Amino acid sequence: MIMELKRRLIKITNLYFIFVLFGCAYYSMAGSIPPNIRNVSVPLFVNQTPEFELSEKLTNVIIEQISEQNIIKIVSSPDSDSIIDGEIVSVSDGPYAFNNNEQVSEYRFSIKVKAIWLDVSNDKALFEKDFSSFGTYSIDSDPSSDGIDNDNDGLIDSNDSDEFGDSRELAINVAINKIAVDIVNTVLSTW
């Protein structure tokens, strides 16, 4: 009797795990993308600011994020079902934190971007949205030895291969990465 109950319990448990496994395997974020959209192109974002190389960096990080998600294929513009386009509207760089002597100890680099995701075949915007983000930096410390996770990747100083060099440049990269992730997440959550 007890052995039979154990066998039934094992069968029920196995069936449950099979349903969960196949149910989760079937689910995908691609389901949130309109069915007529199989690919996307990401032309170079327009840079309306005096800051060099922002458009190249942002466009490349957006493409990397889409590739990492592996939800939608990236193609060149003439062949695309959709286009993620945008412009870097503004940047600002100003004091963020002060020390005990009321001198600036950290600066904040902020960036604002306007992005649009267009459905080419239906000639309509799937979203048009403003994004903003920031990164902080100090001119007094070296990001490779400051004991801070400057780029928010969970690694600190000597354990982080990309946490070195100019701290302002690192803050710019942090801000760009945040915006790129926000844009891709908005694409994936558009119904």
N, C-alpha and C positions, 0 to 999 in steps of 0.2 A: 504494500500500500504506500509506504513512504517512498520507496524507489520509484513507483509510478508517478507520484506527485513531483518528485525531483525531475524526472524525465519531461513531464509536461511543462514544468517551470522553465527548464532549459530550452525546450522548443519555443515557448512563448517569448522568452528573452531573445533567442536567436532571430525569430521573426521580427521582433521589435527593432533590433539592430539593423536588420536587412532593410526594413522600411525607412529607418532614419538615414542609413547610408545612401540608399538610392534617392531618397527625397532631397537630401542635401547636395548630392552630386548633380541632380537635375537643376537645382536652383542656380542662378547665375545673375550677376549684375547686368549682363547684356540684355536681360529682359526689360530693363528700364529704358533702353535706347529704342527710339521708334523703329519699326520693322523695315522701313525703306532705307535706313541708314546702315550701310555695311562698312563704311570707311570714312576717314576724315583727313583733311589737309590742314596744316598749321603754317600759314605764311608768316614771314617775319613781322612781329609786332612793330608798329610805328612808335618811335621814341620822340615825344614832344618836349623832352627835357635836355639840358646841357650835359647830363651824365653819360659818359661813353659806355658802349657795349651792353647797356641794359637790355635792349631789344633782342640781341643775339642770345644773351644768357637766358632770358625769360622764355623765349621761343624754344630753345634747346631743352630746358628743364620740363616744359609742358610736353614736348614730344617724348622725353624720357619717361615721364610719369604715365603717359598713355601706353607706351610700350611695356612698362612694368605691369600695368593692370591687365594687359593682353585681352582687352574686351573688344576693341575696335581696331581695324587695320589702318595704318597711316599711309597715305598715298600723296602724289603730287596734285596740285590744284585742278588741272583740267579734267582729271579722272575721278574727282571726289564726289561723294554723295552729300558731304557736309564740310563746312569750313569753320574752324575756330580762329577768329580774327580779333585784333584788338589794338589798343594803343596805350602806351605808358603816358599818363596824363600829367603826373607831377611827382617830384621827389622833394623831400625836405631833410635837413640835417641840423639838429639842434641839441641843446643841453637836455639831459635826461635825469641825471642824478648828481648830487653835490656831496662833497666830503664835509668834515667838521669845520674846515676853514672857509666854507661856503664857496669853494672852487669846484668847477665842473669835474666830476670823476668819471662820468659816462655820458656818451652821446647816443642819440637815437636817429637812425636812418630810416625814414618812412618812404613808402612808395605807393602810388595810387594808379590803378589800371582799370580801363574799361574794356570788357571783353564781350564778344557776341558769338554764339554758335548758330550758324545758318544751315537750314535744310535746303540744299541747292535745288532739288527736284520740285519742291513745293514753294520755293522762293519765300520762305518765312523764317523768322528768328525763333529758335527753340529756347534761347534765353539771351538776354542782354542785361548785363549786370556790372556794377562797379565793385572792385576788389581793392582792399588795402592791407598792408602789413608793414612790419618794421623789424629791424634788428638793432641790437645795442652794441656799443663798442667803447673801449677806453683807449685813450692815446698814451696812457702811462704804463700799460702792461702788454706783455707778449701773450697772444692767445694760446701759444703752445705750452705755457707754463703758469697760467693764471688760476688753475684749479677750478675752472668753470667749464661747463658743457656749452660752449659758445654757439654751436650749430644745432643744438637740440636733437642729437642723434644717439644720446645715451652713453657716449664715450667722452672721456676727459683727457686732455693734454697728450701725454706720450702714447696713450692707447688709441688716439684718434688721428688717423693719417691725413685728414684734411683740415685739421685745426692748427694752422700755422700761418705765418706771414703777416700781412697788414690786417689789423683788427677791423678797420673800416670796410675793407673788401670782404671780409668774412661776414660782417653785419649785412652788407648788401646781398650776399649770397643767401643768407638766412631769410631775408625778406622776400627775395625772389622765389626761393623754394616754397615758402608758405603760400604765396599767391598761386604758384603753379599747382600745388596740391589742391587748393580751394577751387581753382578753375576746373580741374579734372574731376573732383568730387561733384561739382555742380553738373558737369556733363553726365556723370553716372547716375545722378539722382533726378535728372529731367525725365518727366513722364510724358 
